[in-house]
Amino acid sequence: MRIVYTISFLLCGLLNYSRSQDRTSRQDIDERSGYQLTEVIVTADKTETDMQKTPLSLSVLNAKEINDIRIWDVKDLSAVVPNLYAAHPGDLRSVVSIRGVTTSSYEPAVAVYVDGVNQFSLDTYISQLNDIERIEVLRGPQGTLYGRNASGGVINIITKQPDNQIRGFAGIDYGNFGLQRYTAGIGIPVITDKLFAGATGLFQLKDGFSLNEFTGSSYDDLNMSQGNYFLKYQTNKRLTFLVNLKHQLQLNSGAFPLVSGVQEAFENPYTLNQNRISRMRDKTFNLSLAATYQHDNYVLNSQTSYQDNYRFYEDPIDGDFSNYDIVAVVNNYGEKWNRSKVFMHEIRLSSPLHSISKLRWNTGIYGFIQENPVKQGTYYGDDAEMYGSPITNFTDININNLTGYGFAGFGQIDYLLSSSLSLIVGLRYDYEHKKQKIEGVFLPDGGEAVITRTDTSASEAYGNFSPKIALNYSLSKEHNFYGIYSKGFRAGGISQLSSDPSAPPLVPYDSEYSDNFEIGSKNMFAGKRLRLNATLFYTRIKNGQIPVLIMPEALTLIRNAAKLESKGVELELSGLPVKGLEFTYTFGYTNASYRELIIADDGENKDLSGNKQIFTPQTTSFLSLQYTRSLASNTNSKLFARLEHRNIGKQYFNLANTIQQDAYNLLNFRLGFQYKRMEAALWVSNLMNKTYIDYAYDFGAVHLAEPRMYGLTIKTSFVGNSGKKEVN
């Protein structure tokens, strides 16, 4: 209730302030005419629309906000966006949860798009962010336009692209734990209005937060590089081609800084004792070609993309997280294996961007081909008897070779029923086919390989309809209300081969389905100096895909064994109460619990109905205050100070709800100076040095979040003259 009272008091104050301004002189009003929240144009429905007039739960962060919050990774969106939580165990592949719909396997529950390209799975997506124009987060199922694996929502990331001006930037970050982060980029109009080129790069070094007592050195040291390159050719005012290449290389010495158990993690934080020292090499390559043709009566978009990820451990990874030589994970079998490849193509036909017709429409087709050959071994060392193995010094190799393809057709219309009421109706059909081939091999040290499971395979096909219907009512230009029903799905699959006899391979599991109902309101107050958006939602999931982690191989098997119910509220408030002061407040509440949940435990079925969903904080909140002041009359020189508060509510990390993290608070601070296009800032994250669980596996391995970090950022940018004119 205190939150409601505070917001009400603030609204009343700002409205009174707005009325008082109406009584000022015309000169004062003219001076303040630009002092308001800017209009935000988004592409959430794959067309350009005003965020406040788009009838769905949508959070948008622009380039300035991304810079101010220091969003370097997708996981940094946690709590900034209501009811969103993201974390990873150390390998930069985040599990993302929105409204209790959470990623439980390599098939995400929240789809990530970068520059319009679907990051197909956790194997292929690039989570590190650089030179971002804006981030759009769509909450709730988005199956109609986005298709597979968008049952929790969509994170739509748009990077900055070259235009008719020469633009460039460079930045350096230095911090504790040996942090060095270098960023740079340039965009050039080679021929004005015709040919454009752009490139950005990122290089980062960082020592690990954890100390490995076995070696006496840091663990989880990171060396990462990334590039993003554009070439845009505009043949005329109607037809444009865009080639985009992205790549990322991650070298991580100790990618999984885990300890066995919550008690050990908190009694000796950031302390490990692992006898295996391994470097993970994770190389991702994304290439896309997009073409856009703008006719007077329609817009035609075509996008072809290819994604390639090769990830392996140069040396075996410690699988028992101890200084004993019990088990280790091996997957360095050459580039033929553990290399995921995806080819995708989408063609869309939509109404003109600035159509004034009562009817707007968007339709298209989509297809993909997937190849994911996995070869992974579990090595049982000298101390394997501690895990009950009667023999030692051998490798149990499991081969799981997945191939698949799919296609979809979709359409959505937006019809203006009256000057204030519009109807949106959409439908999508997806079809997928998957085939899994398996083989088992026993390899003793110094001996010959023995086939333990002959090459065999299974295939499955899945089809799904994803409808959507929404009503949007505009009370005025500043106040909009909407209601939505939408359906989402997460693709089914086939279980992998493991050493667990209770988890047989090649067992199919069905697609997961969700029904979502929500109502929302979007409002502007006080002369567009205050924005208030609110949503109520209810989600029902059936055929819930439950992850079963098989150890020591660290393979995740999926079973359909759950019905989930999630309901809650979301609030977003931002404003400019006085000149120079900006504030943002977001709040999310999610009550996500299992109506039915049966899991296998030691050969028996255990009823966990009523338990809470994993990776789902009950509440999230984010408050930021930033004050900027010009120095004397020189508007080119500014000082700024920023304070952020995040609260993450209580959450669980295993289905039995025995591994939990109580609610915690985080404070971040930033102080800096701006002169024209140069900026220098001191920053601190996790100011109070809070120790808390960021990620945990259901078998008890725990990963602690970052301790206090601090550093200095120096960056500059420039805008030059346009490029040379085309010579006829």
C-alpha positions in Angstrom: 0.0 0.0 0.0 2.9 2.4 0.7 3.9 2.1 -3.0 0.3 3.1 -4.1 0.2 6.0 -1.6 3.7 7.2 -2.8 2.7 7.1 -6.5 -0.6 8.8 -5.8 1.1 11.6 -3.9 3.6 12.0 -6.7 0.9 12.1 -9.4 -1.1 14.7 -7.5 2.0 16.8 -7.0 3.0 16.7 -10.6 -0.5 17.4 -11.8 -0.7 20.4 -9.5 2.7 21.5 -10.8 1.4 21.2 -14.3 -1.7 23.3 -13.5 0.5 26.0 -11.9 2.5 26.2 -15.1 -0.7 26.8 -17.1 -1.0 30.1 -15.2 2.5 31.3 -16.1 3.4 33.6 -18.9 3.5 32.5 -22.6 7.2 33.1 -22.6 7.7 30.6 -19.7 5.6 28.0 -21.5 7.7 28.4 -24.7 10.9 27.9 -22.7 9.6 24.6 -21.3 8.1 23.3 -24.6 10.9 20.9 -25.1 11.0 19.8 -21.5 9.0 16.6 -21.6 9.4 12.8 -22.2 10.1 12.0 -25.8 8.0 9.9 -28.0 9.3 6.3 -28.2 9.0 4.6 -31.6 9.2 0.8 -31.4 9.1 -2.2 -33.8 7.5 -4.6 -31.3 4.7 -5.6 -33.8 7.3 -5.7 -36.6 6.1 -2.3 -37.8 7.0 1.2 -36.5 4.5 2.4 -33.8 4.4 4.7 -30.8 5.2 2.7 -27.6 2.3 4.3 -25.7 -0.2 3.4 -28.5 1.0 -0.2 -28.9 -1.5 -2.5 -27.0 0.9 -4.9 -25.2 3.1 -5.1 -22.1 6.2 -3.4 -23.4 9.3 -1.9 -21.8 11.7 0.1 -23.9 15.3 1.3 -23.0 16.9 3.8 -25.3 20.6 4.3 -25.9 20.9 6.9 -23.1 19.2 4.6 -20.5 21.3 1.6 -21.6 24.4 3.8 -21.0 23.3 5.2 -17.7 22.3 1.8 -16.3 25.5 0.2 -17.7 23.7 -2.7 -19.5 26.5 -4.8 -20.8 24.8 -8.2 -20.8 21.2 -9.4 -21.2 21.2 -10.5 -17.6 21.6 -6.8 -16.6 17.9 -6.3 -17.5 16.9 -8.2 -14.3 14.4 -6.1 -12.3 14.9 -3.1 -14.6 12.1 -4.7 -16.6 9.2 -5.7 -14.3 9.0 -9.4 -13.6 12.1 -10.2 -15.6 15.0 -12.2 -14.1 18.1 -13.4 -15.9 21.3 -15.2 -14.6 23.9 -17.7 -15.7 26.3 -20.1 -13.9 29.4 -18.4 -15.3 29.4 -19.2 -19.0 27.5 -16.0 -20.2 24.4 -18.1 -21.3 21.6 -16.6 -19.4 18.4 -18.4 -18.2 15.7 -15.7 -18.7 12.4 -15.8 -16.9 9.4 -13.4 -17.5 6.3 -13.7 -15.4 7.2 -17.2 -14.2 7.7 -18.6 -17.7 11.4 -19.6 -17.6 14.0 -21.2 -19.8 14.6 -24.8 -18.6 16.7 -26.2 -21.5 18.5 -25.1 -24.6 15.1 -24.3 -26.1 14.5 -20.8 -24.6 11.1 -19.7 -23.1 12.0 -16.1 -23.9 13.0 -15.4 -27.5 15.9 -13.0 -28.1 16.1 -11.0 -31.4 19.1 -9.0 -32.4 18.6 -6.6 -35.4 15.5 -8.7 -36.4 17.3 -12.0 -36.3 16.1 -14.7 -33.9 18.9 -16.0 -31.7 17.7 -19.5 -32.2 18.9 -21.2 -29.0 21.3 -20.8 -26.1 23.9 -22.3 -28.3 23.8 -19.5 -30.9 22.9 -16.2 -29.3 25.2 -13.3 -28.4 24.4 -12.0 -25.0 27.0 -9.2 -24.8 25.8 -5.7 -25.8 27.7 -2.9 -27.5 26.5 0.3 -29.3 22.8 -0.4 -28.8 20.1 1.9 -30.1 17.3 0.5 -27.9 16.1 -2.7 -26.2 12.4 -3.6 -26.4 11.1 -6.2 -24.0 7.7 -7.7 -24.8 6.1 -9.5 -21.9 3.7 -12.4 -22.3 3.3 -14.9 -25.2 4.3 -13.4 -28.6 3.7 -16.5 -30.7 1.7 -14.9 -33.5 4.4 -12.7 -34.9 7.5 -14.3 -33.3 6.6 -18.0 -33.2 8.5 -20.7 -31.4 9.9 -20.2 -27.9 8.4 -16.8 -27.2 5.8 -18.1 -24.6 7.4 -15.9 -21.9 8.1 -12.9 -24.1 10.6 -11.4 -26.5 13.8 -9.4 -25.9 14.3 -7.3 -29.1 17.7 -5.7 -29.3 18.4 -3.1 -32.0 22.0 -1.9 -32.6 22.9 1.5 -34.1 23.3 1.4 -37.9 25.1 3.8 -40.3 23.3 6.7 -42.0 24.1 9.8 -43.9 26.5 11.2 -41.3 29.9 10.0 -40.3 29.7 8.8 -36.7 32.1 7.2 -34.4 32.8 6.5 -30.7 35.4 5.0 -28.5 35.3 4.0 -24.8 37.5 2.6 -22.1 36.4 1.0 -18.8 38.9 0.2 -16.0 37.8 -1.5 -12.8 38.6 -3.8 -9.9 39.2 -7.6 -10.5 41.4 -6.5 -13.4 38.5 -5.2 -15.5 39.5 -3.8 -18.9 36.8 -3.1 -21.4 37.5 -1.4 -24.8 34.7 -0.4 -27.2 34.9 1.5 -30.5 32.9 1.9 -33.7 32.4 4.0 -36.8 29.6 4.5 -39.4 30.4 6.0 -42.8 28.2 7.1 -45.7 30.4 5.9 -48.5 27.9 7.5 -51.0 25.2 9.8 -49.6 21.7 8.2 -49.7 23.2 5.2 -51.4 25.9 3.1 -49.7 26.7 3.0 -46.0 29.2 1.0 -44.0 29.6 0.5 -40.2 31.7 -1.5 -37.7 31.9 -1.8 -34.0 34.2 -3.8 -31.7 34.5 -4.9 -28.1 37.4 -6.4 -26.2 37.2 -7.3 -22.5 39.5 -8.7 -19.9 38.5 -9.6 -16.4 39.9 -11.7 -13.5 37.5 -14.1 -11.9 35.8 -13.2 -8.6 36.6 -16.6 -7.1 39.9 -17.9 -5.6 40.7 -21.6 -6.4 42.5 -22.9 -3.3 43.9 -25.8 -5.3 46.0 -23.5 -7.4 46.0 -20.4 -5.3 44.9 -18.3 -8.3 41.7 -16.6 -9.5 39.1 -18.7 -11.2 36.7 -17.7 -14.1 39.2 -15.3 -15.8 37.5 -13.9 -18.9 39.0 -12.8 -22.3 36.3 -11.8 -24.8 36.1 -10.1 -28.1 33.2 -9.2 -30.3 32.6 -7.5 -33.7 29.5 -6.2 -35.5 29.7 -5.1 -39.2 27.1 -3.5 -41.5 27.0 -2.8 -45.2 23.8 -1.1 -46.4 23.0 -0.4 -50.0 20.0 1.7 -51.0 19.4 1.2 -54.7 16.6 3.8 -54.7 14.1 5.3 -52.3 12.2 2.0 -52.3 14.7 -0.8 -52.2 17.3 -1.4 -49.6 19.7 -4.2 -48.9 21.5 -4.8 -45.5 24.3 -7.3 -44.8 25.2 -7.8 -41.2 27.9 -9.9 -39.7 28.4 -10.5 -36.0 30.9 -12.6 -34.1 32.0 -13.3 -30.6 34.8 -15.2 -29.0 34.9 -16.1 -25.4 37.9 -17.6 -23.7 37.0 -18.4 -20.1 39.5 -20.1 -17.7 37.1 -21.8 -15.4 33.7 -21.1 -16.8 31.7 -22.6 -13.9 32.7 -21.2 -10.5 30.4 -23.5 -8.6 30.4 -25.0 -5.1 28.4 -27.9 -3.8 25.7 -26.5 -1.5 24.3 -23.2 -0.2 26.0 -23.5 3.2 29.4 -23.9 1.7 28.8 -21.0 -0.7 27.9 -18.5 2.1 30.4 -19.8 4.7 33.3 -19.4 2.2 32.1 -17.0 -0.5 34.0 -16.9 -3.7 36.3 -19.7 -2.6 36.6 -22.9 -4.7 38.8 -26.0 -4.5 38.8 -27.7 -7.9 41.6 -29.8 -9.3 40.7 -29.4 -12.9 41.7 -26.1 -14.6 40.1 -25.7 -18.0 39.7 -23.0 -20.6 36.4 -22.9 -22.4 36.4 -21.6 -26.0 33.0 -20.3 -27.2 32.9 -19.0 -30.7 29.7 -17.6 -32.3 29.2 -16.4 -35.8 26.0 -14.7 -37.1 25.4 -13.6 -40.7 22.2 -12.1 -42.1 21.0 -10.5 -45.4 17.9 -8.3 -45.3 16.1 -6.7 -48.1 13.2 -4.1 -47.8 11.0 -2.9 -50.6 8.6 0.0 -49.9 5.7 0.2 -52.3 3.0 2.8 -52.0 0.5 0.0 -51.0 2.7 -2.4 -49.1 6.2 -3.1 -47.6 8.0 -6.3 -48.4 10.7 -7.6 -46.1 13.0 -10.6 -46.6 15.6 -11.8 -44.1 18.0 -14.7 -44.5 20.3 -15.6 -41.6 22.9 -18.2 -40.6 24.2 -18.9 -37.1 27.1 -21.0 -36.1 28.4 -21.8 -32.6 31.4 -23.9 -31.7 31.9 -24.4 -28.0 34.4 -26.8 -26.3 36.6 -27.2 -23.3 40.3 -27.3 -24.1 40.8 -29.5 -21.0 38.1 -31.4 -19.1 36.0 -29.4 -16.7 35.7 -30.4 -13.1 32.4 -32.3 -12.7 32.5 -32.8 -8.9 33.6 -29.2 -8.0 36.2 -30.6 -5.5 39.9 -31.3 -5.3 39.3 -35.0 -5.7 39.7 -36.7 -9.1 36.2 -38.1 -9.3 34.6 -37.0 -12.6 35.3 -34.5 -15.3 33.4 -33.4 -18.4 35.1 -33.9 -21.8 33.9 -32.5 -25.2 37.1 -31.6 -27.2 36.5 -34.0 -30.1 37.1 -31.7 -33.0 35.0 -29.2 -34.9 32.7 -31.8 -36.3 31.2 -32.1 -32.8 29.6 -29.6 -30.4 29.0 -27.2 -33.2 25.5 -25.9 -33.6 24.3 -24.6 -37.0 21.0 -22.9 -37.9 19.8 -21.5 -41.2 16.6 -19.3 -41.2 14.6 -17.4 -43.6 11.5 -15.1 -43.2 9.5 -13.1 -45.8 6.9 -10.5 -44.5 4.4 -8.5 -46.4 2.8 -5.6 -44.5 0.8 -2.4 -45.0 2.8 0.8 -45.6 4.6 2.2 -42.6 2.6 5.4 -42.4 -0.7 4.1 -43.6 -3.8 6.2 -42.7 -6.2 3.4 -43.6 -8.5 1.9 -41.0 -6.9 -1.5 -41.7 -3.3 -2.4 -41.1 -1.9 -5.8 -41.8 1.2 -7.9 -41.4 1.7 -11.4 -42.9 4.5 -13.7 -43.8 6.2 -17.1 -43.8 9.2 -18.5 -41.9 11.5 -21.5 -42.1 14.6 -23.0 -40.5 17.0 -25.9 -40.7 19.0 -27.0 -37.6 22.0 -29.2 -37.0 23.3 -29.9 -33.5 25.8 -32.8 -33.2 26.9 -33.2 -29.5 29.7 -35.6 -28.4 30.4 -35.4 -24.7 32.3 -37.7 -22.4 32.3 -38.2 -18.6 35.7 -39.1 -17.3 35.9 -41.2 -14.1 39.3 -40.6 -12.5 41.3 -42.1 -9.6 38.7 -41.2 -7.0 35.6 -42.4 -8.9 34.8 -44.9 -6.2 33.6 -42.0 -4.2 30.7 -41.7 -6.6 30.1 -45.5 -6.4 31.9 -46.5 -9.6 33.4 -50.0 -9.4 36.1 -49.1 -11.9 38.2 -46.0 -12.5 40.1 -44.2 -15.2 37.7 -44.5 -18.1 35.5 -42.2 -20.2 31.8 -42.8 -20.8 31.0 -41.1 -24.1 27.5 -40.1 -25.2 26.7 -39.0 -28.8 23.5 -37.1 -29.5 23.1 -35.8 -33.0 20.1 -33.6 -33.5 18.8 -32.4 -36.8 15.5 -30.6 -37.5 13.6 -28.3 -39.7 10.4 -26.2 -39.5 8.2 -23.7 -41.2 5.5 -21.3 -40.2 2.8 -19.0 -41.7 1.4 -16.0 -39.8 -0.8 -13.0 -40.2 -2.1 -10.2 -38.1 -4.6 -7.4 -38.8 -5.3 -4.1 -36.9 -8.7 -2.7 -37.7 -9.9 0.7 -36.5 -13.5 0.1 -35.4 -14.1 3.7 -34.5 -12.0 6.8 -33.8 -11.1 5.5 -30.4 -11.5 1.7 -30.6 -9.3 -0.8 -32.6 -9.3 -4.6 -32.9 -6.2 -6.7 -33.4 -6.5 -10.3 -34.5 -3.6 -12.6 -35.3 -2.9 -16.3 -36.1 0.2 -18.4 -36.7 0.8 -22.0 -37.6 4.1 -23.7 -36.8 5.3 -27.1 -37.9 8.6 -28.7 -36.7 10.3 -32.0 -37.4 13.2 -33.3 -35.2 15.4 -36.4 -35.5 17.8 -37.5 -32.8 20.6 -40.1 -33.4 22.4 -41.6 -30.4 25.4 -43.8 -29.7 27.3 -44.8 -26.5 31.0 -45.6 -26.2 33.2 -46.9 -23.3 36.8 -45.8 -23.5 39.3 -47.0 -20.8 42.6 -45.2 -20.4 45.1 -46.7 -22.8 42.5 -49.1 -24.2 40.3 -49.4 -27.2 36.8 -48.0 -27.5 33.9 -50.3 -27.0 30.4 -49.5 -28.3 27.9 -49.7 -25.4 24.9 -48.4 -27.3 24.6 -49.0 -31.0 23.7 -46.2 -33.4 19.9 -45.7 -33.3 17.5 -42.9 -33.8 14.0 -41.5 -33.3 12.0 -38.7 -34.9 9.0 -36.6 -34.0 6.9 -33.9 -35.6 5.0 -31.0 -33.9 2.3 -28.6 -35.1 0.8 -25.6 -33.3 -1.6 -22.8 -33.8 -0.9 -19.5 -31.9 -3.9 -17.1 -31.9 -4.1 -13.6 -30.6 -6.9 -11.1 -30.1 -6.7 -7.7 -28.6 -8.9 -4.6 -28.1 -7.3 -1.1 -27.7 -9.4 1.9 -26.5 -8.0 5.4 -26.6 -9.7 7.6 -24.1 -7.5 10.5 -25.4 -4.1 11.0 -26.9 -2.6 10.5 -23.5 -4.6 7.6 -22.2 -5.0 4.2 -23.7 -6.5 0.9 -22.4 -6.2 -2.6 -23.8 -7.1 -6.2 -23.3 -5.3 -9.2 -24.8 -5.7 -13.0 -25.1 -2.7 -14.7 -26.6 -1.4 -18.2 -26.8 2.3 -19.3 -26.7 4.2 -22.5 -27.2 7.6 -24.0 -26.7 8.7 -26.7 -29.1 8.8 -30.3 -28.0 11.8 -32.6 -28.5 13.5 -36.0 -27.9 15.5 -37.0 -24.8 19.2 -37.4 -25.1 21.4 -40.4 -24.2 22.9 -40.4 -20.7 24.3 -42.9 -18.2 21.2 -42.8 -16.0 19.2 -46.0 -16.6 16.1 -44.4 -15.2 16.2 -41.8 -17.9 16.0 -43.7 -21.2 17.0 -41.9 -24.4 14.9 -41.1 -27.5 11.8 -40.5 -25.4 9.7 -37.7 -27.0 8.2 -34.9 -25.0 5.4 -32.6 -26.3 5.3 -28.9 -26.9 4.5 -26.7 -23.9 1.4 -24.5 -24.3 0.4 -21.3 -22.5 -2.8 -19.2 -22.4 -2.3 -15.5 -21.4 -4.9 -13.0 -20.4 -4.0 -9.4 -19.6 -5.4 -5.9 -19.3 -3.3 -2.7 -19.3 -3.3 1.0 -19.3 -0.8 3.5 -20.8 -0.9 7.1 -19.7 0.9 10.4 -20.0 0.4 13.2 -17.4 1.6 16.7 -16.6 2.3 17.9 -20.1 4.0 14.7 -21.1 6.4 14.9 -18.1 5.1 11.8 -16.4 4.5 8.4 -17.9 2.5 5.7 -16.1 1.9 2.2 -17.5 0.2 -0.7 -15.6 -0.7 -4.3 -16.4 -2.6 -7.1 -14.8 -1.9 -10.6 -16.2 -3.0 -14.3 -15.8 -1.1 -17.1 -17.5 -1.9 -20.8 -17.5 0.6 -23.4 -18.8 -0.1 -27.1 -19.6 2.3 -29.8 -20.8 4.9 -28.0 -18.7 8.4 -29.0 -19.7 10.3 -29.9 -16.5 14.1 -30.1 -16.6 15.7 -33.2 -15.1 19.5 -32.7 -14.8 21.5 -35.9 -15.2 24.8 -35.9 -13.4 27.7 -36.1 -13.8 27.3 -35.5 -17.5 25.4 -32.2 -16.8 22.8 -33.2 -19.5 19.3 -31.7 -19.1 16.5 -34.1 -20.0 12.9 -32.8 -20.4 9.6 -34.3 -19.3 6.0 -33.1 -19.6 4.9 -33.3 -16.0 3.4 -30.0 -15.0 0.6 -27.5 -15.0 1.6 -24.0 -14.0 -0.5 -20.9 -13.1 1.0 -17.5 -12.9 -0.7 -14.2 -12.1 0.5 -10.8 -11.2 0.9 -7.0 -11.8 3.4 -4.7 -13.5 3.9 -1.0 -13.0 6.2 1.4 -14.9 6.6 5.0 -13.9 9.0 7.6 -15.3 9.1 11.4 -15.2 10.8 14.7 -15.1 9.6 16.4 -11.9 11.9 19.4 -12.1 14.4 20.4 -14.7 17.6 18.3 -14.6 16.0 15.5 -12.5 14.9 12.2 -14.1 13.4 9.3 -12.3 12.3 5.8 -13.2 10.4 3.3 -11.1 9.3 -0.2 -12.1 7.6 -2.8 -10.0 6.5 -6.4 -10.8 4.7 -9.0 -8.7 4.4 -12.7 -9.9 2.7 -15.5 -8.1 3.7 -18.6 -10.2 2.9 -22.0 -8.7 2.4 -25.5 -10.0 -1.2 -26.8 -10.0 0.3 -30.2 -10.9 3.9 -31.3 -10.7 5.1 -34.9 -10.6 8.9 -35.6 -10.8 10.9 -38.8 -10.5 13.2 -39.0 -7.4 15.2 -42.1 -6.7 12.9 -44.3 -8.8 9.8 -42.9 -7.2 7.3 -40.3 -8.3 7.1 -37.3 -6.0 4.2 -34.9 -5.9 5.4 -31.3 -5.7 2.0 -29.7 -6.6 1.7 -26.3 -5.0 5.4 -25.5 -5.2 6.7 -22.2 -6.7 8.3 -21.8 -10.1 12.1 -21.7 -10.3 14.0 -18.6 -11.3 11.0 -16.4 -10.6 11.3 -13.7 -7.9 8.0 -13.0 -6.2 8.7 -9.3 -6.7 11.1 -7.1 -8.6 11.5 -3.3 -8.3 13.9 -0.8 -9.8 14.3 2.9 -8.8 16.7 5.3 -10.5 17.3 9.0 -9.8 19.6 11.0 -12.0 20.3 14.7 -11.6 22.2 16.6 -14.3 23.3 20.2 -13.9 25.0 22.5 -16.4 28.1 24.4 -15.2 27.3 28.1 -15.1 25.9 29.3 -18.5 28.0 26.7 -20.4 25.5 24.1 -21.5 28.3 22.1 -23.1 29.7 21.2 -19.6 27.5 19.1 -17.3 27.8 17.2 -14.0 25.6 14.3 -13.3 24.9 12.0 -10.4 22.9 8.8 -10.5 21.6 6.4 -7.8 19.9 3.1 -8.4 18.1 0.7 -6.1 17.1 -2.8 -7.2 15.0 -5.3 -5.1 14.8 -8.9 -6.1 12.2 -10.9 -4.1 12.4 -14.4 -2.7 12.9 -17.1 -5.3 13.7 -20.8 -5.7 16.2 -22.6 -7.8 14.9 -26.2 -7.7 11.5 -27.7 -8.2 11.5 -29.1 -4.6 11.9 -25.5 -3.4 14.7 -26.5 -1.0 17.3 -24.2 -2.7 16.2 -20.6 -2.2 17.4 -17.0 -2.1 15.6 -14.6 0.2 14.8 -11.1 -1.0 17.8 -8.7 -1.3 18.6 -5.1 -2.2 21.3 -3.7 -4.4 22.6 -0.2 -4.7 24.5 1.2 -7.7 26.0 4.7 -8.0 27.4 6.7 -10.8 29.1 10.2 -10.8 30.4 11.9 -13.9 31.2 14.9 -16.1 30.2 15.6 -19.6 31.8 18.0 -22.0 30.2 18.2 -25.4 30.5 14.6 -26.7 33.0 13.4 -24.0 32.1 11.7 -20.8 34.1 10.5 -17.7 32.3 8.7 -14.9 33.1 6.8 -11.7 30.7 4.0 -11.0 30.0 1.4 -8.3 27.7 -1.6 -8.6 26.5 -3.7 -5.6 27.7 -0.8 -3.4 26.9 -2.6 -0.1 28.8 -5.7 -1.3 25.7 -8.0 -0.9 26.4 -11.7 -1.2 23.6 -13.6 -2.8 22.8 -16.6 -5.1 22.6 -15.7 -8.7 22.1 -19.2 -10.1 21.9 -22.7 -8.8 21.4 -26.2 -10.2 18.8 -28.5 -8.8 21.5 -30.9 -7.6 22.9 -28.2 -5.3 25.7 -26.5 -7.2 25.6 -22.8 -6.4 26.9 -19.8 -8.3 27.2 -16.5 -6.4 26.6 -13.2 -8.0 29.2 -10.5 -8.6 30.6 -8.8 -5.5 31.1 -5.1 -5.3 32.5 -3.7 -8.6 33.8 -0.2 -9.2 35.6 1.5 -12.0 36.1 4.5 -14.3 34.5 5.0 -17.7 35.9 7.4 -20.3 34.3 7.7 -23.7 33.9 10.0 -26.6 31.9 10.2 -29.8 31.8 12.4 -32.9 29.5 13.3 -35.8 31.0 14.5 -39.0 29.9 15.6 -42.4 28.0 13.4 -44.8 29.8 11.2 -47.4 30.4 12.0 -51.0 27.5 12.4 -53.4 26.7 9.7 -56.0 28.2 10.5 -59.3 25.8 10.1 -62.2 
